[in-house]
Amino acid sequence: MNTNIHVNVNEIPPEVAERIGCVFLGFHKRFQQSPELMAKLEAYRAASHPSHKGSESEATP
């Protein structure tokens, strides 16, 4: 059984895209304001993506 989900973003109405953006931004701000949530997110990233080096803001040029 194929469980891949494909979404054609050109078919998403602007009002739906705006709502999705608002929800994403809300979660992003919530994570940034909570050290505990950021630690859980980094732990999840490290477990899911072994090559992940940390958040982009911590990357060195």
N, C-alpha and C positions, 0 to 999 in steps of 0.2 A: 504494500500500500504506500503510495506516494504522499508524504506529509508536507511537501514544500508548498509555501504560500507565495503566490506572485500577485503583486498589486501594480496596476498601471497608474502611476501617480498623476498622469494627465487626465484621468477620469474622476479624480477626487474634486468635489466642488470646493470653491474658495472658502466658504464658511466652515466646512468640515476641516479643511487644512488649517484654518486659523485656530479652531478649537483644539486640534491636535497639538499645534505649536504652543498654545497657552498651557495645556496640561503638561507637556514636556518641560517647558520653562519653569513651571511650578515645582515639579519634581527636582529639576536641576538646582534650583535655589534652596530647596529643602535639604538636599544632600550636601551642598556647599556649607550650610549653616550648622551641620551636625557632624562632629568628628567621628562619632560612633558609626553613623551611616557611611561616611567616607571610608572608614577602616573596613567595614563589611564589603563595600563595593570593591576596594582594592584587593581584598582577600579572594573575592569571587573571580575577579579578573585574573589574578595570579593562578588560581586553580584551573580556570577555563582556558586561559591563554598563556602557557608557560613562557612565551617569548615577550610578554608584556613587561615593560620596564617601569611602570608607574604612570601617573597622570602626566599629560603633556606639559603642564606648568612646571613639573619637576625635571623635565628633560633638559639636558645640557646641549648647547649647540656644537 
